[in-house]
Amino acid sequence: MVIDSGATAWILASTALVMIMTPGVGFFYGGLVRRKNFISMITLSFVAFALVSIQWVLFGYSLAFGSDVGGFIGNLQYLGLNNVGMEPGPFSTAIPGLLYMVFQLVFATVTMAIVTSGFAERIKFSAYLVFALVWTTIVYDPLAHWVWGGGWAAQFGALDFAGGTVVHISSGFAALALALVIGKRVGFGKYAMEPHNIPLTILGAALLWFGWFGFNAGSAIGANGLAASAFVTTNTAAAAGAMAWLLVSWIHGKPSSLGFVSGAVAGLVAITPGAGYVTPMAALLIGAIGGVLCYGMLLFRIRKGLDESLDAWAIHGMGGLWGALATGIFAVAAVNGATGLLEGNVDQFIANAIGAFAAVIYAFVVTYVLAVIIDKTIGLRVTEEEEYVGLDISQHGERC
């Protein structure tokens, strides 16, 4: 196997693009919380990058991409990056194995950053460190193996081009489980908890949109036509999601900038699993439906009084679920060989639906159990006094 220099250069660039999504999540979330918790939210994302990077190099990559064990998890053949070097590997025939490893690493880090939505403004930092390490190991790594590492979902035929199931369903439904365990913020529903800095959230959304080109187009693992197609479908769905959310939310009030960028993220999430399988016209529809659906889920969350603080469930969880189903509907052979429901392949839709709902159940249940265990042992939540003061001061001794 010979290394393709063009593909290698593109995946190096894509890895850097995806890396910027993790601080992008930090800024997006940081602008949405109250000022006294801004440093905390950004810190959670940056810490996720560092902590998961170490986990991935030590054993996470092996659990996700090692030889299949029962369809559920990989073995430890790549422990400490043993047998992962500068030569091409089994998942990267045109690029160095180390590059494929680090490209997958940045996916794992941004997933953990998204999960922080579920306990924003009330998580104890020590508990977060434990949770992030264990969650990545027992939730993210198995899901990555199921879909991308040769596990049961891949064997069953489920498609997930860039992480609709692995990244977005897992993080969104994990955030929902965490919110249920940790409980509402003090005063939630009694007084306003408005975003303290919407321009920072817009900046975060811009970084996410920018980084998502590496996220999706990089998943072609080559500098080729498929990467170009995924690039175009990504941008198209983002734009459609942004405009759809903006227009629908306008019915209920003003055309807000926050709604616009939330819709863009919803469109990006929705297209992620199908970016390399669908046409730009299908991406337009997938993104628009994603924007409307996720806005509806946000309203549903508000009506139910659920404090999943920053809407990872509504946008990433439900957007990822829609995207997985949409891939099974709109995939066309002309793009990447796979066919969906519109081309008569009912089996593909069924495979994607089973894979997606299995991920929903697994991520929610395992996260819920893990959160309960941590809460009953070291405690998930800060004290009421610490929450009142704010996590910036109570957890980090800093003020912005």
C-alpha positions as CSV (number, residue, x, y, z in Angstrom):
1,M,0.0,0.0,0.0
2,V,1.4,3.4,-1.0
3,I,0.6,6.6,0.8
4,D,-1.4,9.2,-1.2
5,S,0.2,12.6,-0.5
6,G,-2.9,14.5,-1.6
7,A,-5.2,12.4,0.6
8,T,-2.7,12.7,3.5
9,A,-2.6,16.5,3.2
10,W,-6.4,16.8,3.1
11,I,-6.9,14.6,6.2
12,L,-4.2,16.5,8.1
13,A,-6.2,19.7,7.2
14,S,-9.5,18.0,8.1
15,T,-8.2,16.9,11.5
16,A,-7.2,20.5,12.3
17,L,-10.7,21.7,11.1
18,V,-12.5,19.2,13.3
19,M,-10.2,20.1,16.3
20,I,-11.5,23.7,16.1
21,M,-15.0,22.4,16.6
22,T,-14.3,21.5,20.2
23,P,-13.5,25.1,21.3
24,G,-16.3,26.1,18.9
25,V,-18.7,24.1,21.1
26,G,-17.2,25.9,24.1
27,F,-17.9,29.3,22.7
28,F,-21.4,28.3,21.4
29,Y,-22.3,27.0,24.9
30,G,-20.4,29.6,26.8
31,G,-22.4,32.4,25.2
32,L,-25.7,30.7,26.1
33,V,-25.0,30.4,29.9
34,R,-25.0,33.2,32.5
35,R,-21.8,35.2,32.8
36,K,-20.8,33.6,36.1
37,N,-20.5,30.2,34.3
38,F,-18.8,31.3,31.0
39,I,-15.3,30.2,31.9
40,S,-16.6,26.9,33.2
41,M,-18.4,26.0,29.9
42,I,-15.3,26.8,27.8
43,T,-13.1,24.9,30.2
44,L,-15.3,21.8,30.0
45,S,-14.8,21.7,26.2
46,F,-11.0,22.3,26.3
47,V,-10.6,19.7,29.1
48,A,-12.6,17.2,27.0
49,F,-10.1,17.7,24.2
50,A,-7.1,17.0,26.4
51,L,-8.6,14.2,28.5
52,V,-10.1,12.3,25.6
53,S,-6.9,12.8,23.6
54,I,-5.0,10.9,26.2
55,Q,-7.7,8.2,26.6
56,W,-7.7,7.7,22.8
57,V,-4.0,7.2,22.5
58,L,-3.8,4.9,25.5
59,F,-6.7,2.6,24.8
60,G,-9.7,4.3,23.3
61,Y,-8.6,3.9,19.7
62,S,-8.0,0.2,20.2
63,L,-11.5,-0.3,21.8
64,A,-13.1,1.5,18.8
65,F,-11.0,0.1,15.9
66,G,-9.3,-3.0,17.2
67,S,-10.3,-6.4,15.9
68,D,-14.0,-7.1,16.5
69,V,-15.0,-8.9,19.8
70,G,-18.5,-10.1,19.6
71,G,-19.7,-7.3,17.4
72,F,-19.6,-5.0,20.4
73,I,-16.1,-3.7,21.0
74,G,-12.6,-3.9,19.6
75,N,-9.7,-5.8,21.3
76,L,-6.6,-4.2,22.7
77,Q,-4.3,-4.8,19.7
78,Y,-3.6,-1.1,19.4
79,L,-3.1,-0.5,23.1
80,G,-0.7,2.5,23.5
81,L,-0.8,2.8,19.7
82,N,1.0,-0.5,19.3
83,N,1.1,-1.4,15.6
84,V,-0.2,2.1,14.6
85,G,2.5,3.8,12.7
86,M,3.4,5.9,9.7
87,E,2.5,3.2,7.2
88,P,-1.1,2.8,5.9
89,G,-3.4,0.8,8.2
90,P,-6.5,-1.4,7.7
91,F,-8.9,1.6,7.9
92,S,-6.6,3.9,6.0
93,T,-5.1,2.4,2.9
94,A,-4.1,5.7,1.4
95,I,-2.9,7.6,4.5
96,P,-0.7,6.8,7.5
97,G,-2.3,4.8,10.3
98,L,-1.4,7.5,12.8
99,L,-3.2,10.1,10.8
100,Y,-6.4,8.0,10.7
101,M,-6.1,7.5,14.4
102,V,-5.8,11.3,15.2
103,F,-8.6,12.1,12.7
104,Q,-10.8,9.8,14.7
105,L,-9.5,11.3,18.0
106,V,-10.9,14.7,17.2
107,F,-14.4,13.2,16.6
108,A,-14.3,11.6,20.1
109,T,-13.2,14.9,21.7
110,V,-16.0,17.0,20.2
111,T,-18.6,14.4,21.1
112,M,-17.7,14.7,24.8
113,A,-17.8,18.5,24.5
114,I,-21.4,18.4,23.2
115,V,-22.5,16.2,26.1
116,T,-21.7,19.1,28.5
117,S,-25.0,20.7,27.6
118,G,-26.8,18.3,29.9
119,F,-25.2,19.5,33.1
120,A,-24.3,23.1,32.3
121,E,-24.0,25.5,35.2
122,R,-24.2,22.9,37.9
123,I,-21.6,20.1,37.4
124,K,-18.9,19.5,39.9
125,F,-15.6,19.6,38.1
126,S,-14.1,16.6,39.7
127,A,-17.2,14.6,38.8
128,Y,-17.0,15.8,35.3
129,L,-13.4,14.5,34.9
130,V,-14.5,11.0,36.1
131,F,-17.7,11.1,33.9
132,A,-15.9,12.2,30.8
133,L,-13.2,9.4,31.0
134,V,-15.7,6.6,31.8
135,W,-18.4,7.8,29.3
136,T,-16.0,8.0,26.4
137,T,-14.8,4.5,27.2
138,I,-18.1,2.7,27.7
139,V,-20.4,4.7,25.5
140,Y,-18.5,6.4,22.7
141,D,-15.9,3.8,22.0
142,P,-18.4,0.9,21.6
143,L,-20.6,3.0,19.4
144,A,-17.7,3.9,17.2
145,H,-16.8,0.3,16.9
146,W,-20.4,-0.7,16.1
147,V,-20.5,1.6,13.1
148,W,-16.9,2.3,11.9
149,G,-14.8,-0.4,13.5
150,G,-16.4,-3.5,12.0
151,G,-19.0,-4.1,14.7
152,W,-22.6,-5.4,14.5
153,A,-24.1,-2.2,13.0
154,A,-21.5,-2.2,10.1
155,Q,-22.1,-5.9,9.6
156,F,-25.8,-5.3,9.5
157,G,-25.4,-2.6,6.9
158,A,-26.1,0.6,8.8
159,L,-24.7,3.7,7.1
160,D,-23.2,6.6,9.0
161,F,-20.8,8.6,6.9
162,A,-19.4,11.0,9.5
163,G,-21.1,10.5,12.8
164,G,-24.8,11.1,13.0
165,T,-25.2,8.0,15.1
166,V,-21.7,7.8,16.7
167,V,-21.3,11.5,17.6
168,H,-24.7,13.2,17.6
169,I,-27.2,10.6,18.7
170,S,-24.8,9.5,21.4
171,S,-24.1,13.0,22.8
172,G,-27.6,14.3,22.5
173,F,-29.3,11.4,24.3
174,A,-26.5,11.3,26.8
175,A,-27.2,15.0,27.6
176,L,-30.8,14.2,28.1
177,A,-30.0,11.4,30.5
178,L,-27.6,13.6,32.5
179,A,-30.2,16.4,32.7
180,L,-32.7,14.0,34.2
181,V,-30.2,12.7,36.8
182,I,-28.6,16.0,37.9
183,G,-31.9,17.9,38.0
184,K,-32.8,21.4,37.1
185,R,-30.7,24.5,37.8
186,V,-31.7,26.4,41.0
187,G,-34.5,28.8,40.0
188,F,-35.1,27.2,36.6
189,G,-38.6,28.2,35.5
190,K,-38.9,30.8,38.2
191,Y,-36.7,33.5,36.7
192,A,-35.0,34.2,33.4
193,M,-31.7,32.5,32.6
194,E,-30.9,34.3,29.4
195,P,-27.7,33.9,27.4
196,H,-25.1,36.4,28.5
197,N,-23.3,36.9,25.2
198,I,-25.0,35.9,21.9
199,P,-22.2,37.2,19.7
200,L,-19.9,34.6,21.4
201,T,-22.5,31.9,20.5
202,I,-22.5,33.2,16.9
203,L,-18.7,32.9,16.9
204,G,-19.0,29.4,18.2
205,A,-21.5,28.5,15.5
206,A,-19.2,30.0,12.8
207,L,-16.3,27.8,14.1
208,L,-18.6,24.8,14.0
209,W,-19.8,25.4,10.4
210,F,-16.2,26.0,9.4
211,G,-14.9,22.9,11.1
212,W,-17.7,20.7,9.8
213,F,-16.2,20.8,6.3
214,G,-13.4,18.7,7.8
215,F,-15.8,16.6,9.8
216,N,-17.9,15.5,6.8
217,A,-15.7,16.0,3.7
218,G,-12.7,14.6,5.6
219,S,-14.7,11.4,6.2
220,A,-14.2,10.6,2.6
221,I,-10.6,9.8,3.7
222,G,-9.3,11.1,0.4
223,A,-9.0,14.3,-1.7
224,N,-11.5,13.2,-4.3
225,G,-14.9,13.7,-5.8
226,L,-16.6,12.1,-2.8
227,A,-15.0,14.7,-0.5
228,A,-16.2,17.5,-2.8
229,S,-19.7,16.1,-2.8
230,A,-19.8,15.8,1.0
231,F,-18.4,19.4,1.2
232,V,-21.3,20.7,-0.9
233,T,-24.1,18.7,0.8
234,T,-22.7,19.9,4.2
235,N,-22.9,23.6,3.3
236,T,-26.3,23.2,1.6
237,A,-27.9,21.5,4.6
238,A,-26.5,24.0,7.0
239,A,-27.9,26.9,5.0
240,A,-31.3,25.2,4.7
241,G,-31.4,24.4,8.4
242,A,-30.5,28.0,9.3
243,M,-33.2,29.5,7.0
244,A,-35.8,27.0,8.0
245,W,-35.4,27.6,11.8
246,L,-35.3,31.4,11.2
247,L,-38.5,31.4,9.3
248,V,-40.4,29.0,11.5
249,S,-39.3,30.8,14.7
250,W,-40.3,34.1,13.1
251,I,-43.9,33.0,13.4
252,H,-43.5,33.0,17.2
253,G,-41.7,36.3,17.5
254,K,-38.6,38.0,16.0
255,P,-36.2,36.5,13.5
256,S,-33.4,35.9,16.0
257,S,-29.7,35.5,15.3
258,L,-29.6,32.7,17.9
259,G,-32.4,30.8,16.1
260,F,-30.5,31.3,12.8
261,V,-27.2,29.8,14.1
262,S,-29.1,27.0,16.0
263,G,-30.8,26.1,12.7
264,A,-27.4,26.0,11.0
265,V,-26.1,23.5,13.6
266,A,-29.3,21.5,13.2
267,G,-28.8,21.3,9.5
268,L,-25.2,20.3,9.9
269,V,-26.1,17.6,12.4
270,A,-28.9,16.2,10.1
271,I,-26.6,15.9,7.0
272,T,-23.7,14.3,8.9
273,P,-24.6,10.7,8.5
274,G,-25.6,11.0,4.9
275,A,-23.2,13.7,3.6
276,G,-21.4,11.1,1.4
277,Y,-24.5,9.3,0.3
278,V,-27.0,11.9,-0.9
279,T,-27.2,14.6,-3.5
280,P,-27.2,18.4,-2.8
281,M,-30.9,18.6,-3.5
282,A,-31.6,15.9,-0.9
283,A,-29.3,17.8,1.5
284,L,-31.5,20.9,1.0
285,L,-34.5,18.9,2.2
286,I,-32.7,17.1,4.9
287,G,-31.3,20.3,6.3
288,A,-34.6,22.2,6.2
289,I,-36.5,19.4,7.9
290,G,-33.8,19.1,10.4
291,G,-34.1,22.8,11.2
292,V,-37.9,22.7,11.7
293,L,-37.8,19.4,13.6
294,C,-35.1,20.5,16.0
295,Y,-36.9,23.8,16.7
296,G,-40.0,21.8,17.4
297,M,-38.1,19.6,19.8
298,L,-36.7,22.7,21.6
299,L,-40.3,24.0,22.1
300,F,-41.3,20.5,23.3
301,R,-38.5,20.5,25.9
302,I,-39.5,24.0,27.1
303,R,-43.2,22.9,27.4
304,K,-42.2,19.9,29.5
305,G,-40.0,22.1,31.8
306,L,-37.0,19.9,31.1
307,D,-33.7,21.7,31.9
308,E,-31.5,20.1,29.3
309,S,-29.8,23.4,29.4
310,L,-28.3,24.1,26.0
311,D,-30.4,21.7,23.8
312,A,-28.0,19.1,22.8
313,W,-30.9,16.6,22.9
314,A,-33.1,18.7,20.7
315,I,-30.4,19.6,18.1
316,H,-27.8,16.8,18.2
317,G,-29.9,13.9,19.5
318,M,-33.1,14.4,17.4
319,G,-31.2,16.0,14.5
320,G,-28.9,13.0,14.4
321,L,-31.8,10.6,14.6
322,W,-33.5,12.3,11.7
323,G,-30.3,12.3,9.7
324,A,-29.8,8.6,10.2
325,L,-33.3,7.9,9.0
326,A,-32.9,10.3,6.2
327,T,-29.8,8.6,5.0
328,G,-31.8,5.4,4.7
329,I,-34.3,7.3,2.6
330,F,-32.3,9.5,0.3
331,A,-29.0,7.6,-0.3
332,V,-28.5,7.2,-4.1
333,A,-26.1,4.8,-5.9
334,A,-24.8,7.7,-8.1
335,V,-23.0,9.3,-5.1
336,N,-21.3,6.5,-3.2
337,G,-22.9,3.2,-4.4
338,A,-25.5,2.9,-1.6
339,T,-29.2,3.1,-2.2
340,G,-32.0,4.1,0.1
341,L,-35.8,3.9,0.3
342,L,-36.3,6.3,-2.7
343,E,-34.4,3.8,-4.9
344,G,-36.4,0.9,-3.6
345,N,-33.9,-0.4,-0.9
346,V,-36.2,-0.9,2.1
347,D,-33.5,-3.0,3.8
348,Q,-31.2,0.0,4.0
349,F,-33.8,2.1,5.7
350,I,-34.5,-0.7,8.1
351,A,-30.8,-1.2,8.8
352,N,-30.3,2.5,9.5
353,A,-33.4,2.7,11.7
354,I,-32.3,-0.2,13.8
355,G,-28.7,1.1,14.1
356,A,-30.0,4.6,15.1
357,F,-32.5,3.4,17.7
358,A,-30.1,1.0,19.2
359,A,-27.7,3.9,19.7
360,V,-30.4,6.0,21.3
361,I,-31.2,3.2,23.8
362,Y,-27.6,2.4,24.5
363,A,-26.4,5.9,24.9
364,F,-29.4,7.0,27.1
365,V,-29.5,3.9,29.4
366,V,-25.7,3.6,29.9
367,T,-25.3,7.3,30.5
368,Y,-28.2,7.4,33.0
369,V,-26.7,4.5,35.0
370,L,-23.2,6.0,34.9
371,A,-24.6,9.4,36.1
372,V,-26.5,7.8,39.0
373,I,-23.4,5.8,40.1
374,I,-21.3,8.9,40.1
375,D,-24.0,10.9,41.8
376,K,-24.3,8.3,44.6
377,T,-20.6,8.1,45.1
378,I,-18.6,11.3,44.6
379,G,-21.6,13.5,43.7
380,L,-22.4,15.1,40.3
381,R,-23.6,18.4,41.4
382,V,-22.1,21.5,43.2
383,T,-23.8,22.8,46.3
384,E,-26.6,25.3,46.0
385,E,-24.3,28.0,47.4
386,E,-21.6,27.2,44.8
387,E,-24.2,27.2,42.0
388,Y,-25.5,30.6,43.2
389,V,-22.0,32.1,43.2
390,G,-21.3,30.5,39.8
391,L,-18.9,27.8,38.6
392,D,-16.3,30.2,37.4
393,I,-15.5,31.1,40.9
394,S,-16.6,28.1,42.9
395,Q,-14.9,25.5,40.6
396,H,-12.0,27.4,39.0
397,G,-11.4,30.5,41.2
398,E,-11.6,32.8,38.2
399,R,-13.8,35.6,37.0
400,C,-14.3,36.9,33.4
